Amino acid sequence: MTYFVTIRPIVVSNSEVRYFSNYFYTVYCILGILLIAAVFILSRKLSAPIVRLSNVTSKLASKDFSVRANVNLQNEVGQLSASINVMADNLQAAMEELQQSAEIAKVNEKRMKLLLADLAHEFKTPLGIISLYSEVIENGMFEKEPAYYFGMCRMRN
């Protein structure tokens, strides 16, 4: 048995049933709207730090290492934020090292080209003299004996 405490006696009639059913529908609708609003607000509050972390990681992916994740929570999201900041610092340091290495490599490449040009010049001069003496001997245009020209080649080296 169910008992209701009311001011007036309840007589079960169609009007009473309609009144209570409309009343409960209204209460359920209001509670449903409040529940949806509460879920929306809580989901925004919970997802806001993750959205901020996503924006920070997008900027890190585009090589902007100046951004930092400022999520100060005492949970896993806060730990993830701190890890992202450490990763950004490490990536920035690595990029600076790579840039310095690239500059050093450019300087070394210029020095190597200069060295090769100097070596090529130093080899061309004696080879030119040897080539000239060999042409003189080959064409028979020598004024002295061929042994003299061979000796000249040995003396220069």
VMD Tcl script that builds the backbone (N, CA, C; Angstrom):
set m [mol new atoms 471]
animate dup $m
set s [atomselect $m all]
$s set {name element resname resid chain x y z} {
  {N N MET 1 A 0.834 -1.165 0.000}
  {CA C MET 1 A 0.000 0.000 0.000}
  {C C MET 1 A 0.890 1.244 0.000}
  {N N THR 2 A 0.416 2.253 -0.677}
  {CA C THR 2 A 1.125 3.529 -0.762}
  {C C THR 2 A 0.280 4.610 -0.132}
  {N N TYR 3 A 0.914 5.450 0.667}
  {CA C TYR 3 A 0.198 6.532 1.327}
  {C C TYR 3 A 0.797 7.868 0.888}
  {N N PHE 4 A -0.026 8.830 0.664}
  {CA C PHE 4 A 0.377 10.192 0.359}
  {C C PHE 4 A -0.128 11.094 1.465}
  {N N VAL 5 A 0.713 12.042 1.835}
  {CA C VAL 5 A 0.256 13.028 2.815}
  {C C VAL 5 A -0.114 14.271 2.028}
  {N N THR 6 A -1.365 14.615 2.062}
  {CA C THR 6 A -1.826 15.782 1.320}
  {C C THR 6 A -2.738 16.606 2.206}
  {N N ILE 7 A -2.982 17.805 1.727}
  {CA C ILE 7 A -3.889 18.665 2.461}
  {C C ILE 7 A -5.332 18.262 2.209}
  {N N ARG 8 A -5.586 17.848 1.063}
  {CA C ARG 8 A -6.952 17.435 0.746}
  {C C ARG 8 A -6.980 15.965 0.427}
  {N N PRO 9 A -8.026 15.380 0.592}
  {CA C PRO 9 A -8.089 13.943 0.298}
  {C C PRO 9 A -7.957 13.701 -1.194}
  {N N ILE 10 A -7.249 12.647 -1.513}
  {CA C ILE 10 A -7.045 12.305 -2.915}
  {C C ILE 10 A -8.110 11.319 -3.322}
  {N N VAL 11 A -8.752 11.682 -4.345}
  {CA C VAL 11 A -9.704 10.777 -4.955}
  {C C VAL 11 A -9.118 10.465 -6.313}
  {N N VAL 12 A -8.907 9.224 -6.545}
  {CA C VAL 12 A -8.293 8.840 -7.802}
  {C C VAL 12 A -9.305 9.076 -8.906}
  {N N SER 13 A -8.954 10.051 -9.687}
  {CA C SER 13 A -9.795 10.363 -10.843}
  {C C SER 13 A -8.864 10.709 -11.996}
  {N N ASN 14 A -9.411 10.852 -13.150}
  {CA C ASN 14 A -8.591 11.156 -14.330}
  {C C ASN 14 A -7.918 12.509 -14.213}
  {N N SER 15 A -8.563 13.471 -13.609}
  {CA C SER 15 A -7.953 14.797 -13.479}
  {C C SER 15 A -6.746 14.752 -12.546}
  {N N GLU 16 A -6.816 13.975 -11.479}
  {CA C GLU 16 A -5.690 13.835 -10.563}
  {C C GLU 16 A -4.523 13.151 -11.261}
  {N N VAL 17 A -4.785 12.110 -12.003}
  {CA C VAL 17 A -3.735 11.383 -12.728}
  {C C VAL 17 A -3.078 12.300 -13.741}
  {N N ARG 18 A -3.880 13.071 -14.478}
  {CA C ARG 18 A -3.320 14.000 -15.462}
  {C C ARG 18 A -2.470 15.072 -14.779}
  {N N TYR 19 A -2.915 15.564 -13.646}
  {CA C TYR 19 A -2.171 16.595 -12.922}
  {C C TYR 19 A -0.812 16.057 -12.488}
  {N N PHE 20 A -0.777 14.887 -11.863}
  {CA C PHE 20 A 0.491 14.324 -11.413}
  {C C PHE 20 A 1.396 13.944 -12.586}
  {N N SER 21 A 0.836 13.426 -13.643}
  {CA C SER 21 A 1.678 13.056 -14.784}
  {C C SER 21 A 2.266 14.310 -15.427}
  {N N ASN 22 A 1.503 15.381 -15.567}
  {CA C ASN 22 A 2.052 16.640 -16.105}
  {C C ASN 22 A 3.105 17.209 -15.162}
  {N N TYR 23 A 2.835 17.122 -13.880}
  {CA C TYR 23 A 3.780 17.615 -12.881}
  {C C TYR 23 A 5.103 16.859 -12.973}
  {N N PHE 24 A 5.053 15.525 -13.035}
  {CA C PHE 24 A 6.273 14.730 -13.108}
  {C C PHE 24 A 6.980 14.923 -14.448}
  {N N TYR 25 A 6.254 15.074 -15.550}
  {CA C TYR 25 A 6.885 15.355 -16.839}
  {C C TYR 25 A 7.642 16.678 -16.785}
  {N N THR 26 A 7.033 17.650 -16.167}
  {CA C THR 26 A 7.691 18.955 -16.048}
  {C C THR 26 A 8.952 18.842 -15.188}
  {N N VAL 27 A 8.842 18.163 -14.065}
  {CA C VAL 27 A 10.007 17.984 -13.188}
  {C C VAL 27 A 11.106 17.213 -13.911}
  {N N TYR 28 A 10.734 16.153 -14.623}
  {CA C TYR 28 A 11.735 15.357 -15.360}
  {C C TYR 28 A 12.385 16.178 -16.468}
  {N N CYS 29 A 11.638 16.994 -17.154}
  {CA C CYS 29 A 12.214 17.838 -18.209}
  {C C CYS 29 A 13.188 18.845 -17.621}
  {N N ILE 30 A 12.801 19.479 -16.526}
  {CA C ILE 30 A 13.688 20.454 -15.887}
  {C C ILE 30 A 14.960 19.760 -15.385}
  {N N LEU 31 A 14.817 18.607 -14.759}
  {CA C LEU 31 A 15.993 17.855 -14.297}
  {C C LEU 31 A 16.861 17.396 -15.467}
  {N N GLY 32 A 16.238 17.003 -16.556}
  {CA C GLY 32 A 16.993 16.595 -17.753}
  {C C GLY 32 A 17.792 17.752 -18.323}
  {N N ILE 33 A 17.182 18.934 -18.404}
  {CA C ILE 33 A 17.886 20.111 -18.919}
  {C C ILE 33 A 19.038 20.492 -17.987}
  {N N LEU 34 A 18.791 20.441 -16.680}
  {CA C LEU 34 A 19.864 20.731 -15.719}
  {C C LEU 34 A 21.002 19.722 -15.819}
  {N N LEU 35 A 20.645 18.456 -16.012}
  {CA C LEU 35 A 21.662 17.413 -16.156}
  {C C LEU 35 A 22.493 17.636 -17.417}
  {N N ILE 36 A 21.844 17.958 -18.519}
  {CA C ILE 36 A 22.567 18.217 -19.772}
  {C C ILE 36 A 23.491 19.428 -19.608}
  {N N ALA 37 A 22.990 20.483 -18.968}
  {CA C ALA 37 A 23.820 21.671 -18.741}
  {C C ALA 37 A 25.014 21.338 -17.854}
  {N N ALA 38 A 24.785 20.563 -16.803}
  {CA C ALA 38 A 25.884 20.193 -15.909}
  {C C ALA 38 A 26.925 19.342 -16.633}
  {N N VAL 39 A 26.472 18.416 -17.441}
  {CA C VAL 39 A 27.401 17.577 -18.210}
  {C C VAL 39 A 28.196 18.435 -19.182}
  {N N PHE 40 A 27.554 19.375 -19.847}
  {CA C PHE 40 A 28.239 20.256 -20.801}
  {C C PHE 40 A 29.310 21.087 -20.089}
  {N N ILE 41 A 28.960 21.678 -18.955}
  {CA C ILE 41 A 29.907 22.516 -18.213}
  {C C ILE 41 A 31.075 21.679 -17.697}
  {N N LEU 42 A 30.782 20.508 -17.137}
  {CA C LEU 42 A 31.853 19.650 -16.626}
  {C C LEU 42 A 32.751 19.131 -17.744}
  {N N SER 43 A 32.178 18.791 -18.874}
  {CA C SER 43 A 33.007 18.292 -19.981}
  {C C SER 43 A 33.921 19.389 -20.507}
  {N N ARG 44 A 33.406 20.638 -20.564}
  {CA C ARG 44 A 34.251 21.756 -20.998}
  {C C ARG 44 A 35.385 21.985 -19.999}
  {N N LYS 45 A 35.043 21.902 -18.713}
  {CA C LYS 45 A 36.048 22.120 -17.683}
  {C C LYS 45 A 37.114 21.025 -17.712}
  {N N LEU 46 A 36.707 19.789 -17.943}
  {CA C LEU 46 A 37.664 18.680 -17.978}
  {C C LEU 46 A 38.479 18.656 -19.261}
  {N N SER 47 A 37.894 19.063 -20.373}
  {CA C SER 47 A 38.608 18.982 -21.646}
  {C C SER 47 A 39.430 20.226 -21.955}
  {N N ALA 48 A 39.225 21.328 -21.249}
  {CA C ALA 48 A 39.969 22.565 -21.521}
  {C C ALA 48 A 41.484 22.372 -21.397}
  {N N PRO 49 A 42.015 21.723 -20.353}
  {CA C PRO 49 A 43.469 21.526 -20.282}
  {C C PRO 49 A 43.997 20.652 -21.423}
  {N N ILE 50 A 43.223 19.687 -21.824}
  {CA C ILE 50 A 43.661 18.804 -22.915}
  {C C ILE 50 A 43.692 19.577 -24.231}
  {N N VAL 51 A 42.728 20.449 -24.432}
  {CA C VAL 51 A 42.719 21.283 -25.638}
  {C C VAL 51 A 43.924 22.213 -25.642}
  {N N ARG 52 A 44.248 22.798 -24.477}
  {CA C ARG 52 A 45.439 23.658 -24.388}
  {C C ARG 52 A 46.707 22.866 -24.691}
  {N N LEU 53 A 46.807 21.645 -24.154}
  {CA C LEU 53 A 47.978 20.804 -24.440}
  {C C LEU 53 A 48.052 20.458 -25.923}
  {N N SER 54 A 46.920 20.218 -26.528}
  {CA C SER 54 A 46.888 19.920 -27.958}
  {C C SER 54 A 47.394 21.115 -28.769}
  {N N ASN 55 A 46.996 22.321 -28.399}
  {CA C ASN 55 A 47.472 23.521 -29.098}
  {C C ASN 55 A 48.977 23.694 -28.936}
  {N N VAL 56 A 49.473 23.430 -27.728}
  {CA C VAL 56 A 50.912 23.551 -27.481}
  {C C VAL 56 A 51.683 22.536 -28.315}
  {N N THR 57 A 51.222 21.290 -28.344}
  {CA C THR 57 A 51.937 20.271 -29.118}
  {C C THR 57 A 51.868 20.556 -30.614}
  {N N SER 58 A 50.792 21.166 -31.080}
  {CA C SER 58 A 50.716 21.554 -32.496}
  {C C SER 58 A 51.775 22.603 -32.814}
  {N N LYS 59 A 51.957 23.554 -31.913}
  {CA C LYS 59 A 52.983 24.575 -32.141}
  {C C LYS 59 A 54.381 23.971 -32.057}
  {N N LEU 60 A 54.566 23.018 -31.148}
  {CA C LEU 60 A 55.867 22.342 -31.071}
  {C C LEU 60 A 56.152 21.571 -32.346}
  {N N ALA 61 A 55.116 20.966 -32.917}
  {CA C ALA 61 A 55.296 20.209 -34.150}
  {C C ALA 61 A 55.676 21.122 -35.306}
  {N N SER 62 A 55.272 22.391 -35.239}
  {CA C SER 62 A 55.637 23.340 -36.296}
  {C C SER 62 A 56.930 24.082 -35.942}
  {N N LYS 63 A 57.722 23.532 -35.046}
  {CA C LYS 63 A 59.054 24.005 -34.664}
  {C C LYS 63 A 59.043 25.344 -33.933}
  {N N ASP 64 A 57.968 25.641 -33.230}
  {CA C ASP 64 A 57.914 26.819 -32.374}
  {C C ASP 64 A 58.120 26.347 -30.943}
  {N N PHE 65 A 59.388 26.366 -30.499}
  {CA C PHE 65 A 59.727 25.815 -29.194}
  {C C PHE 65 A 59.626 26.845 -28.073}
  {N N SER 66 A 59.098 28.030 -28.377}
  {CA C SER 66 A 58.968 29.052 -27.343}
  {C C SER 66 A 57.696 28.882 -26.520}
  {N N VAL 67 A 56.746 28.084 -26.981}
  {CA C VAL 67 A 55.490 27.904 -26.247}
  {C C VAL 67 A 55.690 26.923 -25.101}
  {N N ARG 68 A 54.917 27.125 -24.050}
  {CA C ARG 68 A 54.969 26.238 -22.892}
  {C C ARG 68 A 53.554 25.859 -22.494}
  {N N ALA 69 A 53.427 24.671 -21.965}
  {CA C ALA 69 A 52.135 24.170 -21.484}
  {C C ALA 69 A 51.964 24.630 -20.041}
  {N N ASN 70 A 50.994 25.477 -19.808}
  {CA C ASN 70 A 50.754 26.021 -18.469}
  {C C ASN 70 A 49.505 25.408 -17.859}
  {N N VAL 71 A 49.552 24.128 -17.627}
  {CA C VAL 71 A 48.450 23.426 -16.969}
  {C C VAL 71 A 48.952 23.018 -15.597}
  {N N ASN 72 A 48.483 23.706 -14.588}
  {CA C ASN 72 A 48.960 23.469 -13.218}
  {C C ASN 72 A 47.943 22.632 -12.450}
  {N N LEU 73 A 47.869 21.390 -12.795}
  {CA C LEU 73 A 46.979 20.467 -12.094}
  {C C LEU 73 A 47.830 19.419 -11.391}
  {N N GLN 74 A 47.273 18.792 -10.380}
  {CA C GLN 74 A 47.996 17.775 -9.624}
  {C C GLN 74 A 47.540 16.374 -10.043}
  {N N ASN 75 A 47.397 16.175 -11.344}
  {CA C ASN 75 A 46.991 14.858 -11.829}
  {C C ASN 75 A 47.827 14.515 -13.058}
  {N N GLU 76 A 47.367 13.541 -13.805}
  {CA C GLU 76 A 48.116 13.078 -14.977}
  {C C GLU 76 A 48.256 14.156 -16.037}
  {N N VAL 77 A 47.257 15.007 -16.172}
  {CA C VAL 77 A 47.323 16.087 -17.167}
  {C C VAL 77 A 48.410 17.083 -16.766}
  {N N GLY 78 A 48.546 17.375 -15.485}
  {CA C GLY 78 A 49.617 18.247 -15.015}
  {C C GLY 78 A 50.989 17.639 -15.254}
  {N N GLN 79 A 51.122 16.333 -15.036}
  {CA C GLN 79 A 52.386 15.641 -15.311}
  {C C GLN 79 A 52.703 15.665 -16.806}
  {N N LEU 80 A 51.673 15.474 -17.623}
  {CA C LEU 80 A 51.860 15.532 -19.079}
  {C C LEU 80 A 52.310 16.926 -19.493}
  {N N SER 81 A 51.738 17.950 -18.888}
  {CA C SER 81 A 52.128 19.329 -19.169}
  {C C SER 81 A 53.601 19.558 -18.839}
  {N N ALA 82 A 54.024 19.092 -17.682}
  {CA C ALA 82 A 55.434 19.234 -17.291}
  {C C ALA 82 A 56.348 18.471 -18.249}
  {N N SER 83 A 55.938 17.277 -18.661}
  {CA C SER 83 A 56.746 16.482 -19.602}
  {C C SER 83 A 56.844 17.170 -20.956}
  {N N ILE 84 A 55.769 17.781 -21.389}
  {CA C ILE 84 A 55.791 18.503 -22.672}
  {C C ILE 84 A 56.753 19.689 -22.585}
  {N N ASN 85 A 56.761 20.380 -21.449}
  {CA C ASN 85 A 57.688 21.500 -21.283}
  {C C ASN 85 A 59.140 21.041 -21.304}
  {N N VAL 86 A 59.431 19.918 -20.649}
  {CA C VAL 86 A 60.797 19.368 -20.662}
  {C C VAL 86 A 61.176 18.961 -22.087}
  {N N MET 87 A 60.238 18.332 -22.790}
  {CA C MET 87 A 60.493 17.932 -24.171}
  {C C MET 87 A 60.772 19.157 -25.042}
  {N N ALA 88 A 60.015 20.231 -24.854}
  {CA C ALA 88 A 60.229 21.451 -25.634}
  {C C ALA 88 A 61.620 22.031 -25.359}
  {N N ASP 89 A 62.034 22.036 -24.098}
  {CA C ASP 89 A 63.377 22.529 -23.764}
  {C C ASP 89 A 64.454 21.678 -24.421}
  {N N ASN 90 A 64.297 20.362 -24.355}
  {CA C ASN 90 A 65.283 19.458 -24.969}
  {C C ASN 90 A 65.322 19.609 -26.483}
  {N N LEU 91 A 64.150 19.746 -27.098}
  {CA C LEU 91 A 64.111 19.929 -28.552}
  {C C LEU 91 A 64.750 21.252 -28.962}
  {N N GLN 92 A 64.505 22.299 -28.175}
  {CA C GLN 92 A 65.104 23.589 -28.491}
  {C C GLN 92 A 66.631 23.515 -28.388}
  {N N ALA 93 A 67.130 22.856 -27.357}
  {CA C ALA 93 A 68.584 22.703 -27.206}
  {C C ALA 93 A 69.163 21.879 -28.357}
  {N N ALA 94 A 68.458 20.825 -28.748}
  {CA C ALA 94 A 68.938 19.984 -29.857}
  {C C ALA 94 A 68.944 20.762 -31.169}
  {N N MET 95 A 67.923 21.586 -31.381}
  {CA C MET 95 A 67.883 22.383 -32.619}
  {C C MET 95 A 69.020 23.402 -32.645}
  {N N GLU 96 A 69.328 24.002 -31.500}
  {CA C GLU 96 A 70.439 24.952 -31.444}
  {C C GLU 96 A 71.762 24.243 -31.732}
  {N N GLU 97 A 71.934 23.041 -31.188}
  {CA C GLU 97 A 73.148 22.262 -31.474}
  {C C GLU 97 A 73.239 21.923 -32.954}
  {N N LEU 98 A 72.121 21.531 -33.545}
  {CA C LEU 98 A 72.122 21.209 -34.973}
  {C C LEU 98 A 72.456 22.429 -35.823}
  {N N GLN 99 A 71.935 23.592 -35.446}
  {CA C GLN 99 A 72.252 24.802 -36.198}
  {C C GLN 99 A 73.730 25.144 -36.089}
  {N N GLN 100 A 74.285 24.992 -34.890}
  {CA C GLN 100 A 75.721 25.245 -34.721}
  {C C GLN 100 A 76.537 24.250 -35.533}
  {N N SER 101 A 76.116 22.986 -35.525}
  {CA C SER 101 A 76.825 21.966 -36.308}
  {C C SER 101 A 76.734 22.258 -37.799}
  {N N ALA 102 A 75.587 22.739 -38.240}
  {CA C ALA 102 A 75.426 23.072 -39.658}
  {C C ALA 102 A 76.338 24.238 -40.042}
  {N N GLU 103 A 76.457 25.242 -39.161}
  {CA C GLU 103 A 77.346 26.368 -39.443}
  {C C GLU 103 A 78.797 25.910 -39.492}
  {N N ILE 104 A 79.184 25.041 -38.565}
  {CA C ILE 104 A 80.550 24.509 -38.557}
  {C C ILE 104 A 80.802 23.699 -39.826}
  {N N ALA 105 A 79.805 22.929 -40.244}
  {CA C ALA 105 A 79.950 22.122 -41.459}
  {C C ALA 105 A 80.126 23.022 -42.683}
  {N N LYS 106 A 79.404 24.143 -42.727}
  {CA C LYS 106 A 79.565 25.073 -43.859}
  {C C LYS 106 A 80.969 25.660 -43.884}
  {N N VAL 107 A 81.466 26.036 -42.708}
  {CA C VAL 107 A 82.821 26.591 -42.630}
  {C C VAL 107 A 83.832 25.533 -43.067}
  {N N ASN 108 A 83.674 24.306 -42.594}
  {CA C ASN 108 A 84.588 23.227 -42.976}
  {C C ASN 108 A 84.510 22.930 -44.471}
  {N N GLU 109 A 83.322 23.024 -45.027}
  {CA C GLU 109 A 83.172 22.782 -46.471}
  {C C GLU 109 A 83.921 23.849 -47.268}
  {N N LYS 110 A 83.827 25.109 -46.840}
  {CA C LYS 110 A 84.562 26.181 -47.524}
  {C C LYS 110 A 86.060 25.962 -47.421}
  {N N ARG 111 A 86.507 25.562 -46.225}
  {CA C ARG 111 A 87.932 25.297 -46.038}
  {C C ARG 111 A 88.404 24.128 -46.909}
  {N N MET 112 A 87.569 23.100 -47.032}
  {CA C MET 112 A 87.931 21.936 -47.854}
  {C C MET 112 A 88.031 22.335 -49.326}
  {N N LYS 113 A 87.088 23.166 -49.782}
  {CA C LYS 113 A 87.136 23.611 -51.180}
  {C C LYS 113 A 88.403 24.426 -51.444}
  {N N LEU 114 A 88.750 25.293 -50.498}
  {CA C LEU 114 A 89.966 26.092 -50.648}
  {C C LEU 114 A 91.203 25.201 -50.659}
  {N N LEU 115 A 91.238 24.200 -49.783}
  {CA C LEU 115 A 92.363 23.273 -49.740}
  {C C LEU 115 A 92.486 22.503 -51.057}
  {N N LEU 116 A 91.359 22.023 -51.562}
  {CA C LEU 116 A 91.398 21.283 -52.833}
  {C C LEU 116 A 91.842 22.176 -53.989}
  {N N ALA 117 A 91.406 23.433 -53.975}
  {CA C ALA 117 A 91.841 24.357 -55.032}
  {C C ALA 117 A 93.342 24.603 -54.943}
  {N N ASP 118 A 93.857 24.776 -53.719}
  {CA C ASP 118 A 95.299 24.972 -53.546}
  {C C ASP 118 A 96.082 23.735 -53.968}
  {N N LEU 119 A 95.586 22.544 -53.574}
  {CA C LEU 119 A 96.267 21.308 -53.966}
  {C C LEU 119 A 96.253 21.130 -55.481}
  {N N ALA 120 A 95.126 21.427 -56.103}
  {CA C ALA 120 A 95.042 21.294 -57.564}
  {C C ALA 120 A 96.046 22.234 -58.229}
  {N N HIS 121 A 96.157 23.456 -57.703}
  {CA C HIS 121 A 97.115 24.404 -58.276}
  {C C HIS 121 A 98.544 23.912 -58.081}
  {N N GLU 122 A 98.848 23.401 -56.887}
  {CA C GLU 122 A 100.194 22.924 -56.608}
  {C C GLU 122 A 100.563 21.710 -57.461}
  {N N PHE 123 A 99.574 20.880 -57.800}
  {CA C PHE 123 A 99.861 19.724 -58.659}
  {C C PHE 123 A 99.950 20.127 -60.123}
  {N N LYS 124 A 99.223 21.131 -60.513}
  {CA C LYS 124 A 99.213 21.528 -61.930}
  {C C LYS 124 A 100.554 22.126 -62.351}
  {N N THR 125 A 101.191 22.874 -61.486}
  {CA C THR 125 A 102.443 23.527 -61.855}
  {C C THR 125 A 103.532 22.507 -62.193}
  {N N PRO 126 A 103.860 21.544 -61.336}
  {CA C PRO 126 A 104.899 20.581 -61.717}
  {C C PRO 126 A 104.461 19.690 -62.877}
  {N N LEU 127 A 103.186 19.328 -62.930}
  {CA C LEU 127 A 102.729 18.497 -64.038}
  {C C LEU 127 A 102.829 19.246 -65.359}
  {N N GLY 128 A 102.593 20.555 -65.323}
  {CA C GLY 128 A 102.742 21.358 -66.543}
  {C C GLY 128 A 104.177 21.380 -67.021}
  {N N ILE 129 A 105.120 21.522 -66.088}
  {CA C ILE 129 A 106.545 21.537 -66.442}
  {C C ILE 129 A 106.956 20.181 -67.010}
  {N N ILE 130 A 106.512 19.101 -66.348}
  {CA C ILE 130 A 106.836 17.745 -66.839}
  {C C ILE 130 A 106.248 17.538 -68.225}
  {N N SER 131 A 105.014 17.999 -68.410}
  {CA C SER 131 A 104.364 17.858 -69.716}
  {C C SER 131 A 105.132 18.638 -70.783}
  {N N LEU 132 A 105.591 19.838 -70.452}
  {CA C LEU 132 A 106.348 20.657 -71.396}
  {C C LEU 132 A 107.656 19.968 -71.784}
  {N N TYR 133 A 108.409 19.452 -70.790}
  {CA C TYR 133 A 109.664 18.769 -71.086}
  {C C TYR 133 A 109.422 17.514 -71.916}
  {N N SER 134 A 108.331 16.797 -71.616}
  {CA C SER 134 A 108.070 15.583 -72.398}
  {C C SER 134 A 107.692 15.930 -73.836}
  {N N GLU 135 A 107.011 17.053 -74.053}
  {CA C GLU 135 A 106.708 17.482 -75.428}
  {C C GLU 135 A 107.979 17.890 -76.168}
  {N N VAL 136 A 108.868 18.563 -75.451}
  {CA C VAL 136 A 110.146 18.975 -76.055}
  {C C VAL 136 A 110.912 17.733 -76.497}
  {N N ILE 137 A 110.973 16.723 -75.654}
  {CA C ILE 137 A 111.708 15.500 -75.980}
  {C C ILE 137 A 110.988 14.764 -77.099}
  {N N GLU 138 A 109.658 14.701 -77.018}
  {CA C GLU 138 A 108.886 13.952 -78.017}
  {C C GLU 138 A 109.001 14.579 -79.410}
  {N N ASN 139 A 108.983 15.878 -79.472}
  {CA C ASN 139 A 109.023 16.562 -80.763}
  {C C ASN 139 A 110.446 16.799 -81.246}
  {N N GLY 140 A 111.428 16.478 -80.436}
  {CA C GLY 140 A 112.824 16.621 -80.830}
  {C C GLY 140 A 113.277 18.057 -80.880}
  {N N MET 141 A 112.668 18.925 -80.121}
  {CA C MET 141 A 113.007 20.352 -80.142}
  {C C MET 141 A 113.999 20.705 -79.032}
  {N N PHE 142 A 114.711 19.755 -78.566}
  {CA C PHE 142 A 115.593 20.026 -77.452}
  {C C PHE 142 A 116.929 20.544 -77.958}
  {N N GLU 143 A 117.524 21.412 -77.137}
  {CA C GLU 143 A 118.826 21.969 -77.458}
  {C C GLU 143 A 119.935 21.156 -76.814}
  {N N LYS 144 A 119.617 20.492 -75.751}
  {CA C LYS 144 A 120.593 19.694 -75.035}
  {C C LYS 144 A 120.166 18.245 -75.117}
  {N N GLU 145 A 120.930 17.395 -74.495}
  {CA C GLU 145 A 120.643 15.970 -74.504}
  {C C GLU 145 A 119.351 15.676 -73.722}
  {N N PRO 146 A 118.539 14.658 -74.067}
  {CA C PRO 146 A 117.301 14.339 -73.351}
  {C C PRO 146 A 117.531 14.035 -71.871}
  {N N ALA 147 A 118.696 13.501 -71.529}
  {CA C ALA 147 A 118.972 13.188 -70.126}
  {C C ALA 147 A 118.964 14.462 -69.283}
  {N N TYR 148 A 119.344 15.594 -69.873}
  {CA C TYR 148 A 119.331 16.867 -69.162}
  {C C TYR 148 A 117.899 17.229 -68.742}
  {N N TYR 149 A 116.959 17.038 -69.671}
  {CA C TYR 149 A 115.558 17.399 -69.371}
  {C C TYR 149 A 114.940 16.442 -68.337}
  {N N PHE 150 A 115.360 15.157 -68.416}
  {CA C PHE 150 A 114.872 14.220 -67.390}
  {C C PHE 150 A 115.434 14.592 -66.014}
  {N N GLY 151 A 116.655 15.028 -65.980}
  {CA C GLY 151 A 117.269 15.454 -64.725}
  {C C GLY 151 A 116.581 16.681 -64.155}
  {N N MET 152 A 116.141 17.573 -65.036}
  {CA C MET 152 A 115.440 18.789 -64.589}
  {C C MET 152 A 114.133 18.411 -63.896}
  {N N CYS 153 A 113.477 17.420 -64.432}
  {CA C CYS 153 A 112.204 16.976 -63.827}
  {C C CYS 153 A 112.451 16.404 -62.435}
  {N N ARG 154 A 113.553 15.673 -62.266}
  {CA C ARG 154 A 113.827 15.067 -60.965}
  {C C ARG 154 A 114.233 16.131 -59.949}
  {N N MET 155 A 114.918 17.160 -60.371}
  {CA C MET 155 A 115.394 18.180 -59.441}
  {C C MET 155 A 114.219 18.997 -58.873}
  {N N ARG 156 A 113.242 19.256 -59.640}
  {CA C ARG 156 A 112.131 20.088 -59.195}
  {C C ARG 156 A 111.275 19.354 -58.139}
  {N N ASN 157 A 111.219 18.045 -58.197}
  {CA C ASN 157 A 110.403 17.310 -57.232}
  {C C ASN 157 A 111.170 17.214 -55.970}
}
mol reanalyze $m
mol bondsrecalc $m
mol representation Tube
mol addrep $m
